[in-house]
């Protein structure tokens, strides 16, 4: 279980310093068979699939092409992959998608951090590091699922780097000598590493598999980039530039008007609406329920979850969920907020909590939200053990 309340984490750790959540994923049982299936379903030709051996191994070393019924396809050469990994390589799969087990973990962290996420997997069996000590340009929650891994963390030397400010882009960046944290992650542990913090994850000569869930919240830089699209509407920004003294007056006016635009709440909310409008949350398709015209309402036992990472309440009483703008009346506002707070609640729970509202109206609203991909229908089978793995990875988050 997370050892701190959410408010405490947001106040004292988020974007500030690392935090170790011991045994937050301790109820998850994962076999190498299931891990192997995740890698087997990946696209080895994609740039997101990597074999790291102190450096990235060229794909030509472990990838082969072949013609499959008239279509050129690719696959990795398993004996070569095995040989590299037996000698210390790490198999990396970035941007894992459409894997229910991984998606459930990613969703919970996304909801906790209130941000978009990208999830990567790292499998290894040796003591050889896959990367040198570096910083990331996103906050990372490292979820240790099999074996152990040692993490060495050092304080930032470059504060809050953006995507174009990676360690490799700054050859003069010097790794600090002082170690801030040297910790071994056990199965079920989650380590939060803010962007900019130097870190070196080191295998320990034994089996290890962890997920790195990178979280992406909007920054002032994102806001500025968006505002640039509004700048042509400012007349002084359209003036031709000559000498500085001749242009100074119009530039001053341009700067003041641009600054005024930046600090305007309605402009900020336009940005957030556009930004969140681009968010998409992967959720399983529910053909059996939502494609059948004979079904017009959800079962009372149906578990539901809001398809959102970050629920932002706009001043004009609307929210944006999975690309859908939802105007809120009193009932729908309370309903959306309740489902967001109580992920994986049932339809029966909703009807009980909102008993003063007409049941038929609630049923209709829930069904329409599901049809429009605002609500995920959680399958009953997601809660069963398949082989030796639980298909519904659940984190003990506070």
LINZI-V965341 format. One record per pair of residues at least 6 apart in sequence whose C-alpha atoms are under 8 Angstrom apart, sorted by the first residue. I is the first residue (numbers start at 1). J is the second residue. If there is no record, write none. Layout:
I;J, I;J
This chain:
1;21, 1;22, 1;23, 1;24, 1;25, 1;395, 1;396, 1;397, 1;398, 2;21, 2;22, 2;23, 2;24, 2;396, 2;397, 2;398, 3;21, 3;22, 4;398, 5;398, 6;112, 6;398, 13;19, 14;194, 15;139, 15;194, 15;195, 16;194, 17;193, 17;194, 18;191, 18;192, 18;193, 18;194, 19;191, 19;192, 19;193, 20;189, 20;190, 20;191, 20;192, 21;189, 21;190, 21;191, 21;192, 22;188, 22;189, 22;190, 23;186, 23;187, 23;188, 23;189, 23;190, 24;188, 24;189, 24;190, 24;395, 24;396, 24;397, 25;143, 25;145, 25;187, 25;188, 25;189, 25;190, 25;394, 25;395, 25;396, 26;187, 26;188, 26;189, 26;395, 27;188, 27;394, 27;395, 28;145, 28;188, 28;389, 28;390, 28;393, 28;394, 29;145, 29;388, 29;389, 29;390, 30;145, 30;146, 30;388, 30;389, 30;390, 31;388, 31;389, 34;389, 38;99, 39;93, 42;49, 42;93, 42;96, 43;49, 43;75, 44;50, 44;63, 44;74, 44;75, 44;76, 45;59, 45;63, 45;74, 45;75, 48;92, 48;93, 48;94, 48;95, 49;91, 49;92, 49;93, 49;94, 50;56, 50;57, 50;59, 50;91, 50;92, 50;93, 51;57, 51;89, 51;90, 51;91, 51;92, 52;89, 52;90, 52;91, 52;92, 52;130, 52;131, 53;84, 53;88, 53;89, 53;90, 53;128, 53;129, 53;130, 54;89, 54;128, 54;129, 54;130, 54;131, 54;132, 55;130, 55;131, 61;80, 62;76, 62;77, 62;78, 62;80, 62;81, 63;74, 63;75, 63;76, 63;77, 64;74, 64;75, 64;76, 64;77, 65;72, 65;73, 65;74, 65;75, 66;72, 66;73, 66;74, 67;73, 85;91, 85;124, 85;125, 85;126, 86;125, 86;126, 87;126, 88;124, 88;125, 88;126, 88;127, 88;128, 89;124, 89;126, 89;128, 89;130, 90;122, 90;123, 90;124, 90;125, 90;130, 91;121, 91;122, 91;123, 91;124, 92;120, 92;121, 92;122, 92;123, 93;120, 93;121, 93;122, 94;118, 94;119, 94;120, 94;121, 95;118, 95;119, 95;120, 96;102, 96;118, 96;119, 96;120, 96;121, 97;103, 97;282, 98;282, 98;283, 98;284, 100;284, 100;391, 100;392, 101;390, 101;391, 101;392, 101;393, 102;119, 102;393, 103;282, 104;392, 104;393, 104;394, 105;393, 105;394, 105;395, 106;117, 106;118, 106;119, 106;213, 107;309, 108;394, 108;395, 108;397, 109;141, 109;213, 110;116, 110;117, 110;215, 110;309, 110;310, 111;308, 111;309, 111;310, 112;397, 113;215, 114;217, 114;309, 114;310, 114;311, 115;215, 115;216, 115;217, 115;309, 115;310, 116;215, 116;216, 116;217, 116;279, 116;309, 116;310, 117;213, 117;214, 117;215, 117;216, 118;213, 118;214, 118;215, 119;211, 119;212, 119;213, 119;214, 120;211, 120;212, 120;213, 121;209, 121;210, 121;211, 121;212, 122;208, 122;209, 122;210, 122;211, 122;212, 123;207, 123;208, 123;209, 123;210, 124;203, 124;206, 124;207, 124;208, 124;209, 125;203, 125;205, 125;206, 125;207, 125;208, 126;203, 126;204, 126;205, 126;206, 126;207, 127;202, 127;203, 127;204, 127;205, 127;206, 128;202, 128;203, 128;204, 128;205, 129;200, 129;201, 129;202, 129;203, 130;202, 131;200, 131;201, 132;200, 133;175, 133;198, 133;199, 133;200, 133;201, 134;167, 134;175, 134;197, 134;198, 134;199, 134;200, 135;156, 135;166, 135;167, 135;195, 135;196, 135;197, 135;198, 135;199, 136;161, 136;166, 136;167, 136;195, 136;196, 136;197, 136;198, 137;160, 137;161, 137;162, 137;163, 137;165, 137;166, 137;195, 137;196, 138;162, 138;163, 138;194, 138;195, 138;196, 138;214, 138;215, 138;216, 139;192, 139;193, 139;194, 139;195, 139;214, 139;215, 139;216, 140;191, 140;192, 140;193, 140;194, 140;195, 140;212, 140;213, 140;214, 140;215, 141;190, 141;191, 141;192, 141;193, 141;212, 141;213, 141;214, 141;215, 142;190, 142;191, 142;192, 142;193, 142;210, 142;211, 142;212, 142;213, 143;188, 143;189, 143;190, 143;191, 143;210, 143;211, 143;212, 143;213, 144;185, 144;186, 144;187, 144;188, 144;189, 144;190, 144;208, 144;209, 144;210, 144;211, 145;187, 145;188, 145;189, 145;208, 145;209, 145;210, 145;211, 146;186, 146;187, 146;207, 146;208, 146;209, 146;210, 147;186, 147;187, 147;206, 147;207, 147;208, 147;209, 148;184, 148;185, 148;186, 148;187, 148;203, 148;204, 148;206, 148;207, 148;208, 149;184, 149;185, 149;186, 149;201, 149;202, 149;203, 149;204, 149;208, 150;182, 150;183, 150;184, 150;185, 150;201, 150;202, 150;203, 150;204, 151;181, 151;182, 151;183, 151;184, 151;185, 151;199, 151;200, 151;201, 151;202, 152;179, 152;180, 152;181, 152;182, 152;183, 152;199, 152;200, 152;201, 153;179, 153;180, 153;181, 153;182, 153;197, 153;198, 153;199, 153;200, 154;176, 154;177, 154;178, 154;179, 154;180, 154;181, 154;197, 154;198, 154;199, 155;176, 155;179, 155;180, 155;197, 155;198, 156;196, 156;197, 156;198, 157;173, 157;174, 157;175, 157;176, 157;196, 157;197, 158;196, 159;196, 160;195, 160;196, 161;195, 161;196, 167;173, 175;198, 185;191, 218;275, 223;271, 224;262, 226;271, 227;262, 231;237, 231;258, 232;238, 234;254, 234;257, 234;258, 235;254, 236;250, 236;251, 236;253, 236;254, 237;250, 237;251, 237;254, 239;250, 241;247, 261;267, 262;268, 269;314, 273;320, 276;310, 276;320, 276;321, 276;323, 277;320, 277;321, 277;322, 277;323, 277;324, 278;322, 278;323, 279;308, 279;309, 279;321, 279;322, 279;323, 280;308, 280;322, 280;323, 281;307, 281;308, 281;309, 281;322, 282;307, 283;307, 283;376, 284;376, 284;377, 284;378, 286;377, 289;295, 289;298, 290;370, 290;371, 296;364, 296;367, 297;363, 297;364, 297;366, 297;367, 298;347, 298;363, 298;366, 298;367, 299;347, 300;346, 300;347, 300;348, 301;346, 301;347, 301;348, 302;346, 302;347, 302;348, 302;377, 302;378, 302;379, 303;344, 303;345, 303;346, 303;347, 303;377, 303;378, 303;379, 304;339, 304;343, 304;344, 304;345, 304;346, 304;347, 304;375, 304;376, 304;377, 304;378, 305;339, 305;340, 305;343, 305;344, 305;345, 305;375, 305;376, 305;377, 305;378, 306;336, 306;339, 306;340, 306;343, 306;374, 306;375, 306;376, 307;321, 307;322, 307;373, 307;374, 307;375, 307;376, 308;321, 308;322, 308;374, 311;319, 311;320, 311;321, 311;340, 312;319, 312;320, 313;319, 317;327, 317;328, 317;329, 318;325, 318;326, 318;327, 318;328, 319;325, 319;326, 319;327, 319;328, 320;326, 321;374, 322;373, 322;374, 324;372, 324;374, 331;357, 335;350, 335;354, 339;345, 344;378, 351;359, 351;362, 366;375, 369;375, 370;376, 370;377, 382;390, 382;391, 382;392, 383;390, 383;391, 383;392, 384;390, 384;391, 384;392, 385;391
